[in-house]
């Protein structure tokens, strides 16, 4: 069936939004040069605004061409569960009680391993926290890792190369680190129920390979940047402020666990989140500023991606399904890097009669390519939102991110294909 006019327009808009993603650095530079329109250029330079803004343009075009009823129907048929979940988990995971507890855990683990100081700290954050994502979900792990890196590492005078390589490895490790279970990684969630992939299956087929890849990636980073990391002085004490009572810490982790358990039921986890906001207001002395603004921007980004991505099925699904089992691995990496890896696995899960080999290579490729761009994996925008202020012009250059993620992507892919 030939594509409709709306589908063609949506494909063009989607392509323009991808170009916009790679142009945010340019808009930020314009913002610094312009006085009259600096605010507009700053807005256009915000990565989190890109897909939401282009989705709005698509919706306005749909209103004019298809009418109110069809447009509203299309918007209502999209699933925004992942968008809402990432927002909620990002805000909860970034609270002081949870962050300080994780920092304490990082400190204890870094004291145990043979490497000390900044090197040991780096190993724990880059390897153990991504693996933790298989249990607290990838968005939560990304939020925690990015906040710790922002406070302890990126806030120091480190090289540009170390920043981008760390970001690339973090994105890749988080993307594959959620494969030890069937509920933590967005691309796995899209197929787990349909293909009957439980957590035992995930660990036996994906998880242990991901762990090996994560430690190889982290070890290479230590090898390449040992001298620079060893020269850093990282303060690993959790806080100079008032000690947080155990009851407050326990309550926050209870909220976090409940949101993870009910991740598929937005009415429930949003209700839990509203209750959580009430608790944080009642005990403000144990809180820092909640990351509501950052979380909403990330949700706006992901929501726009949902609206735009829904009109890409006509070409995206056929492109992937018509590949052979050998081709689909690299196809999922390439296409997923620019369309979101969860969208790839979801669209293919709608097709019946796929071989087990095709399913494995598809998902392996989708998670392997999850670190190549900011849009490749749903948690990436959360990490970018937290860390971007440490980069030039407060903007992450997508080209440098891509280059920083190439080597860990190759290593992750090799582990999934060869082990």
C-alpha positions in Angstrom: 0.0 0.0 0.0 1.5 3.4 -1.0 2.1 5.9 1.8 -0.4 8.6 2.4 0.3 12.3 2.1 0.5 12.6 5.9 3.0 9.8 6.1 5.2 11.3 3.5 5.1 14.7 5.2 5.8 13.0 8.6 8.8 11.2 7.1 10.2 14.6 5.8 9.5 16.2 9.2 11.2 13.3 11.0 14.3 13.7 8.7 14.4 17.5 9.5 14.2 16.8 13.2 17.2 14.4 12.9 19.1 17.2 11.0 18.1 19.6 13.8 19.5 17.2 16.4 22.9 17.4 14.7 22.6 21.2 14.4 22.0 22.1 18.1 25.6 23.1 18.5 25.2 25.6 15.6 22.1 27.2 17.2 23.9 27.6 20.5 26.8 29.4 18.8 24.2 31.7 17.1 22.7 32.4 20.5 26.0 33.7 21.8 26.5 35.9 18.8 22.9 37.3 18.6 21.4 39.8 21.1 18.0 40.2 19.5 17.1 36.6 19.0 19.4 34.8 21.5 16.5 33.4 23.4 15.0 31.8 20.3 18.4 30.3 19.3 18.9 29.0 22.8 15.5 27.3 22.5 16.4 25.7 19.2 19.7 24.6 20.6 18.0 22.6 23.4 18.2 18.9 22.3 15.2 18.1 24.6 13.0 20.6 22.6 13.7 19.2 19.2 11.3 16.4 18.8 8.5 18.1 20.8 8.7 21.1 18.5 8.7 19.2 15.3 5.9 16.9 16.6 3.8 20.1 17.2 4.4 21.1 13.5 3.3 17.7 12.4 0.1 17.9 14.5 -0.8 21.3 13.1 -0.3 19.9 9.6 -2.5 16.9 10.4 -5.2 19.2 11.8 -5.3 21.2 8.5 -5.2 18.1 6.2 -6.9 15.3 8.2 -9.2 17.3 10.5 -9.7 17.5 14.2 -11.2 14.0 14.7 -8.5 12.0 12.9 -5.7 14.0 14.5 -7.0 13.6 18.0 -7.6 9.9 17.4 -4.0 9.5 16.2 -2.5 11.3 19.2 -4.7 9.4 21.6 -3.7 6.0 20.1 0.0 6.7 20.9 1.4 5.1 24.0 3.1 7.6 26.3 3.7 5.1 29.2 7.5 5.1 28.6 7.5 8.9 28.4 5.7 9.3 31.7 7.8 6.6 33.4 11.1 8.1 32.4 10.0 11.4 33.8 8.8 9.9 37.1 11.8 7.6 37.6 14.2 10.5 36.8 12.8 12.8 39.4 12.7 10.1 42.1 16.2 8.7 41.4 17.7 12.2 41.6 16.5 13.0 45.1 19.1 13.5 47.8 18.3 10.4 49.9 18.6 8.0 47.0 21.6 9.7 45.4 23.5 9.9 48.7 22.8 6.2 49.4 24.0 5.2 45.9 27.1 7.4 46.4 27.8 5.5 49.7 27.5 2.2 47.9 29.8 3.5 45.2 32.4 4.5 47.8 32.2 1.1 49.6 32.6 -0.8 46.3 35.5 1.4 45.2 37.2 0.8 48.5 36.9 -3.0 47.9 38.3 -3.2 44.4 42.1 -3.2 43.9 42.1 0.3 42.2 41.9 3.2 44.5 41.0 6.9 44.3 39.4 8.2 41.1 40.2 5.1 39.1 38.3 2.8 41.5 35.5 5.3 41.6 35.3 5.4 37.8 35.2 1.6 37.5 32.2 1.4 39.9 30.2 4.2 38.3 30.8 3.0 34.7 30.4 -0.7 35.3 28.4 -1.5 38.3 25.8 1.2 38.0 24.8 0.2 34.5 24.4 -3.4 35.6 22.3 -2.1 38.5 20.0 -0.7 35.7 18.7 -4.3 35.1 17.0 -4.1 38.5 16.1 -0.4 39.0 15.6 0.2 35.2 17.9 1.9 32.7 16.4 5.4 33.2 17.1 5.3 36.9 20.6 3.9 36.4 21.3 6.6 33.8 20.1 9.4 36.1 22.2 8.2 39.0 25.3 7.6 37.0 25.0 11.0 35.2 24.5 12.8 38.5 27.5 11.2 40.1 29.7 11.8 37.1 28.5 15.4 36.9 29.3 16.1 40.6 32.5 14.1 41.0 34.2 14.0 37.6 32.8 16.4 34.9 32.9 19.3 37.4 36.7 19.1 37.3 39.1 20.2 34.6 39.2 17.0 32.5 40.0 16.7 28.8 37.3 17.0 26.1 38.3 13.5 24.9 37.7 12.0 28.3 34.3 13.7 28.5 33.0 12.4 25.2 34.6 8.9 25.6 33.0 8.6 29.0 29.6 9.7 27.7 29.8 7.3 24.8 30.8 4.4 27.0 28.2 5.3 29.6 25.4 5.3 27.0 26.5 2.0 25.6 27.0 0.4 29.0 23.5 1.6 30.1 21.9 0.3 26.9 23.3 -3.2 27.3 23.3 -3.2 31.1 19.6 -3.5 31.2 19.5 -6.9 29.4 20.1 -9.0 32.5 16.3 -8.9 33.2 13.2 -8.7 31.0 11.7 -5.4 32.4 14.5 -2.8 32.7 15.5 -2.0 29.1 13.0 -0.2 26.8 13.7 -2.3 23.7 13.4 -5.5 25.7 10.1 -4.4 27.3 8.6 -4.0 23.8 9.1 -7.7 23.0 9.3 -9.6 26.3 5.6 -10.4 26.7 5.0 -11.0 22.9 7.9 -13.4 22.5 7.8 -14.9 26.0 11.2 -13.7 27.1 11.5 -13.9 30.8 14.4 -12.8 33.0 16.0 -16.2 33.0 16.0 -16.2 29.2 17.4 -12.7 29.1 20.3 -13.4 31.4 21.2 -16.7 29.7 21.1 -15.2 26.2 22.0 -11.6 26.7 22.9 -10.7 30.2 26.2 -12.4 30.9 27.5 -11.3 27.5 26.5 -7.7 28.4 28.4 -7.9 31.7 31.6 -9.0 29.9 31.2 -6.2 27.3 30.6 -3.6 30.1 33.8 -4.6 31.9 35.9 -4.7 28.7 34.6 -1.2 27.8 35.4 0.2 31.3 38.8 -1.5 31.4 39.8 0.0 28.1 38.7 3.5 29.4 41.0 2.9 32.5 43.8 1.8 30.2 43.5 4.8 27.8 42.9 7.5 30.5 44.7 6.0 33.6 47.2 8.9 33.9 44.5 11.5 33.7 42.1 9.7 36.1 44.8 8.9 38.6 45.7 12.6 38.8 42.1 13.6 39.9 41.1 14.1 43.5 37.6 12.9 44.0 35.8 13.7 47.2 33.8 10.5 48.0 32.1 11.7 51.2 28.4 11.7 50.6 27.4 15.0 52.2 28.4 17.7 54.6 24.8 18.4 55.5 22.4 16.9 58.0 22.3 13.2 58.1 19.2 11.7 56.5 17.2 9.4 58.8 16.9 5.8 57.8 13.1 6.1 57.6 13.3 8.8 54.9 15.8 6.8 52.9 13.7 3.7 53.2 10.6 5.6 52.1 12.3 7.0 49.0 13.5 3.6 47.9 10.1 2.2 48.5 8.6 4.7 46.1 11.3 3.9 43.6 10.6 0.2 43.8 6.8 0.7 43.6 7.2 2.8 40.5 9.4 0.1 38.9 6.9 -2.7 39.8 4.0 -0.8 38.3 6.0 0.6 35.3 3.3 -0.7 32.9 0.4 1.0 34.7 0.6 4.8 34.4 -2.5 5.5 36.5 -0.8 3.6 39.4 2.7 4.9 39.1 1.6 8.5 38.5 -0.6 8.3 41.7 2.5 6.9 43.6 4.5 9.8 42.2 2.0 12.4 43.4 2.1 10.9 46.8 5.9 11.0 46.6 5.8 14.7 45.9 3.7 15.2 49.0 6.3 13.4 51.1 9.2 15.4 49.7 7.3 18.6 50.5 6.7 17.5 54.1 10.4 16.7 54.6 12.0 19.5 52.5 15.1 19.7 54.8 16.3 16.4 53.4 15.8 17.4 49.8 17.6 19.3 47.1 15.8 20.9 44.2 13.7 18.2 42.5 14.6 17.7 38.8 11.2 18.5 37.6 12.3 20.9 34.8 14.9 18.5 33.5 12.5 15.6 33.7 9.7 17.5 31.9 12.1 18.4 29.1 13.2 14.8 28.7 9.5 13.8 28.7 8.8 16.4 26.0 11.6 15.0 23.9 10.4 11.4 24.2 6.7 12.4 23.7 7.6 14.2 20.5 9.5 11.1 19.4 6.4 9.0 20.0 4.2 11.3 17.9 6.7 11.5 15.1 7.7 7.9 15.2 4.1 6.6 15.0 4.0 7.8 11.3 7.2 6.0 10.3 5.9 2.5 10.5 5.1 2.4 6.8 8.8 2.4 5.8 10.6 1.4 9.0 8.9 -1.9 9.6 9.3 -3.1 6.0 12.9 -2.0 6.0 13.8 -4.1 9.0 11.6 -7.2 8.3 12.9 -7.6 4.8 16.5 -8.0 6.1 18.1 -11.4 6.6 19.0 -12.6 10.1 22.6 -11.5 9.4 21.7 -8.1 8.0 19.2 -7.2 10.7 21.9 -6.9 13.4 23.6 -4.1 11.6 20.3 -2.7 10.4 19.0 -2.4 13.9 22.2 -0.6 15.0 22.1 1.8 12.1 18.3 2.5 12.0 17.9 2.4 15.8 20.5 5.0 16.3 18.3 7.5 14.5 14.8 6.4 15.4 15.1 4.9 19.0 15.9 1.3 19.5 12.6 0.6 21.4 10.6 1.7 18.3 12.5 -0.8 16.2 11.8 -3.7 18.4 8.2 -2.8 18.9 7.4 -2.5 15.2 9.1 -5.9 14.5 7.2 -7.5 17.4 4.0 -6.9 15.5 5.2 -9.3 12.7 4.4 -13.0 13.2 6.5 -16.0 12.1 9.9 -14.6 12.8 12.7 -17.1 13.5 14.4 -17.2 16.9 17.7 -16.2 15.3 16.1 -13.1 13.7 14.6 -12.1 17.0 17.9 -12.5 18.8 20.0 -10.6 16.3 17.4 -7.8 16.1 17.4 -7.2 19.8 21.1 -7.6 20.1 21.6 -5.0 17.4 19.0 -2.6 19.0 20.7 -2.6 22.4 24.2 -2.5 20.9 23.5 0.7 19.0 21.8 2.3 22.0 24.8 4.6 22.7 25.6 6.1 19.3 23.2 9.0 19.5 21.1 10.9 22.1 17.9 9.5 20.6 19.1 5.9 20.2 17.9 4.8 23.7 15.2 6.4 25.9 17.4 7.0 28.9 20.0 8.9 26.8 18.2 12.2 26.9 18.1 12.0 30.7 21.9 11.6 30.9 22.4 14.3 28.3 20.2 16.8 30.2 22.2 16.3 33.4 25.7 16.4 31.8 25.4 18.9 29.0 26.3 22.0 31.0 29.8 20.6 31.4 30.4 20.7 27.6 31.2 23.7 25.4 28.2 26.0 24.8 26.3 23.7 27.2 25.6 21.4 24.3 26.7 17.9 23.5 28.2 17.6 20.0 26.5 14.6 18.3 29.5 13.9 16.1 31.9 13.6 19.1 29.4 11.5 21.0 29.1 9.2 18.0 32.9 8.9 17.8 33.1 8.3 21.6 30.6 5.5 21.3 32.0 3.6 18.3 34.6 1.5 20.1 32.3 0.4 23.0 29.6 -0.3 20.4 31.9 -2.6 18.4 32.9 -4.4 21.6 29.3 -4.9 22.7 28.3 -6.1 19.3 31.2 -8.6 19.2 30.2 -10.0 22.5 26.6 -10.6 21.4 27.6 -12.1 18.1 30.7 -14.2 19.0 30.1 -15.4 22.6 
